Amino acid sequence: MILLTPELRRALRANDLERVAALEEGRREPDPVPVAKFFNPMGGATWLASELDEDGDTLFGLADLGFGCPELGSFSLAELGRVRLPFGLGIERDIAFASDMPLSVWADTARREGSILAAETRLLRVARNGHAAPRFRPGLAKDREE
């Protein structure tokens, strides 16, 4: 499977360029919506990517390796592509993934729920019931520096 289509690559780069421009102009760092979701089809590892660095490999987003502590940070597209699982499987991209929730809401909800998958269930339930999304406590920029 192709992990990033040209359209996804452009959207991820656009988010990164907006972040860089905001920092250079002294504006508040944007809180983009995740663009792509990757997952281990044989386990609980899940990644939400919101930005792609100019190197074309370093993604930024929310990573959940299935141990109950999702974290914001950087991860490598190439490394995701090199993972080899039993039965010839590898890391896959969720082609049906779409979100209008910013990454901060995903991160806050995933931390409270214990995983990205549990956060996804919670956020879908909230959206279906017509309620507002869980509110985020400021701190995205702090998480990026750690």
Sequence and secondary structure as in RCSB ss.txt:
>XXXX:A:sequence
MILLTPELRRALRANDLERVAALEEGRREPDPVPVAKFFNPMGGATWLASELDEDGDTLFGLADLGFGCPELGSF
SLAELGRVRLPFGLGIERDIAFASDMPLSVWADTARREGSILAAETRLLRVARNGHAAPRFRPGLAKDREE
>XXXX:A:secstr
  S  HHHHHHHHHHHHHHHHHHHTT         EEEE TTSS EEEEEEE TTSSEEEEEEE SSS  EEEEE
EHHHHHH   GGG   EE TT    S HHHHHHHHHHHSSHHHHHHHHHHHHHTT       S HHHHHH 
